[in-house]
Amino acid sequence: MEIDTEKLISEIEEKPELWNLNSKDYKDRNKKKIAWATVARNTFPEYEKKETDSEKEAVGKEINIKSISGSR
């Protein structure tokens, strides 16, 4: 799966609940889940075509790994 790293970084930066420990939403698992789904939709166009939750979670995990490693 090809991911535009710059777009990924930009998407995550827009969602402080994913990275800002001082954000009141940082500990809110539901808001973080929604934010990661938004990042996935905006970064990986095929995300919405995934039919099962496990397929969508696999995309989310790959995006999360790429955001941590900074790899393409």
GITA-V895414 format. One record per run of one state. SS is the DSSP state (H for helix, E for strand, - for the rest). FROM is the first residue (numbers start at 1). TO is the last residue. If there is no record, write none. Layout:
BEGIN
ss & from & to
SS & FROM & TO
SS & FROM & TO
END
This chain:
BEGIN
ss & from & to
- & 1 & 4
H & 5 & 13
- & 14 & 15
H & 16 & 18
- & 19 & 28
H & 29 & 43
- & 44 & 44
H & 45 & 49
- & 50 & 52
H & 53 & 69
- & 70 & 72
END
